[in-house]
């Protein structure tokens, strides 16, 4: 664990992705909350036309009544941090292998399992820092917009959202680490991280589920409650950023726990089954 934490603070990708995220969110929150900017005008026009918003931008219409937590949720649930977490988890694991550190370890199967598990707190710490850094950047970027604008309305809601998103993003990062262990290649997992953060797999599942319901209407009620496409890690991460979509905290917690268990078990199993590490 100590070695992983030491390598974490020595990993350049951590500082690079954190800097990119802070600058991006800081600038975007500044421009999107500035009525005189072209980006703000384009955003308002797009909202009035009911077009789908694509990119690392606020998904809700920004008004004088918009709270800081709503602005923060809209930005951080866009999928941008998901990509960063996925890429970091992959690169961090790859650098561990390239450094030759693992080759010098004479370990049993049980100890090999611990090597994978001790990287999970690092992914969590990275995700937490990314969200806190994003919150600071968005807060600074939205300052000076007028008395009471973009103020915090509910500390508890802000903390609850951040905790759930950090855990969801951590589960996503662990999934990418597990896929890296399966492929032992960075290209495929990074592609999965990019496509996964856009929830393309959720869209495909949703299409299949709709097709199934059209063929078997009796399944409509079951799909309404238990559709897999609505209970994916990325789907929940996106839902939390939309204040108009109600959600159950218990349902999100279950998705988090299932994701953490499945991907941790998958990663440790693949890692321990390999003859070489």
URGI-V215255 format. One line per field, one symbol per residue. phi: phi as a letter, one per 20 degrees, with the letter a starting at -180 (. if undefined). psi: psi as a letter, one per 40 degrees, with the letter a starting at -180 (. if undefined). burial: + if it has 24 or more other ideal C-beta (glycine too) atoms within 12 Angstrom, else -. A space follows every 10 residues. Layout:
BEGIN
phi = ???
psi = ???
burial = ???
END
This chain:
BEGIN
phi = .ffffffgfd efffffffff ffffffffff ffddfeefff ffffffffel efecoecfed fecfefefff ffffffefof fgffffffgf fffffffffn fffeedceff ffffffffef ffffffffff ffffffffff fdfmepfnfl efebffffff ffffffffff ffffffffff ffelbeffff fffffffelf ffffffffff ffffecgfeg ffffecgffe cegfffffff edfeefbegf ffffffffff ffffffffff fffffdd
psi = ddddddddee hddddddddd dddddddddd deeheeiddd ddddddddef ihhhagihei hhidehiddd ddddddeeed dddddddddd ddddddddee dddehhiidd dddddddeed dddddddddd dddddddddd deifeihehf ihdhdddddd dddddddddd dddddddddd dddfhddddd dddddddefd dddddddddd dddddgdeed dddddfhdde fidddddddd eheehiihdd dddddddddd dddddddddd ddehdi.
burial = ---+--++-- +-++--++-+ ++-+++++++ ++++----++ --+------- --+--+++++ ++---+++++ ++++++++++ ++++++++++ +++++++--- -+-------- -+++++++++ -+++++++++ +++++-+++- ++--+----+ -------+-- ++++++++++ ++++++++++ +----+--++ -+++-++++- ++------+- ---------- --+---+-++ ++++++++++ +-+---+--- ++--++--++ --++-+++-+ ++----+
END
